[in-house]
């Protein structure tokens, strides 16, 4: 099992450009999450999904969109990148919400210049 | 806003010593989880403790939970160089979400 994978691992964008981060899991998990990690801030939840076809906003959703068309994939889109979106992005999945452990991907390091 | 906060922010110990870090949270929880993050990697789940449990062990890890003080502690016994990492507590929130603290960075010196 690959677990949770993220594509790409690194990316540099110019302000105003758009991009999509892909997260894939092979554990048949219902719940998937996108976080961003900034120095001294811990992880902050951007968006999450409780099943195929569903999405919901987390703590810091502005400037991001998500889609969960297939159960195994969770896409995070940046419509018009801003320097404030420079961060490390982590995807996670779990069997059943906060009562279960989350499995994390290796992260995507994004720099917006 | 973040539910949990770890203390201390950083910790440096000698190999073989014990490391203790604390987590405080603000609102009532159903469970609390601890994760480890090695440099440049994703988080790895260590242990989950439910609100009706007071202590839990897993190998060299011991977690306690005091719901009256809204706090938890993680003890790593007989530390090794491989324990060098950041450690995060995560408490559950409504709607299936976890809230992570800013983490404690542990350095184990050989």
Boltz contact constraints between the chains, C-beta under 6 A:
constraints:
  - contact:
      token1: [A, 40]
      token2: [B, 102]
      max_distance: 6.0
  - contact:
      token1: [A, 42]
      token2: [B, 100]
      max_distance: 6.0
  - contact:
      token1: [A, 42]
      token2: [B, 101]
      max_distance: 6.0
  - contact:
      token1: [A, 42]
      token2: [B, 102]
      max_distance: 6.0
  - contact:
      token1: [A, 42]
      token2: [B, 103]
      max_distance: 6.0
  - contact:
      token1: [A, 43]
      token2: [B, 100]
      max_distance: 6.0
  - contact:
      token1: [A, 45]
      token2: [B, 97]
      max_distance: 6.0
  - contact:
      token1: [A, 90]
      token2: [B, 42]
      max_distance: 6.0
  - contact:
      token1: [A, 97]
      token2: [B, 96]
      max_distance: 6.0
  - contact:
      token1: [A, 98]
      token2: [B, 92]
      max_distance: 6.0
  - contact:
      token1: [A, 98]
      token2: [B, 96]
      max_distance: 6.0
  - contact:
      token1: [A, 98]
      token2: [B, 98]
      max_distance: 6.0
  - contact:
      token1: [A, 101]
      token2: [B, 45]
      max_distance: 6.0
  - contact:
      token1: [A, 104]
      token2: [B, 42]
      max_distance: 6.0
  - contact:
      token1: [A, 104]
      token2: [B, 43]
      max_distance: 6.0
  - contact:
      token1: [A, 105]
      token2: [B, 42]
      max_distance: 6.0
  - contact:
      token1: [A, 106]
      token2: [B, 42]
      max_distance: 6.0
  - contact:
      token1: [A, 107]
      token2: [B, 42]
      max_distance: 6.0
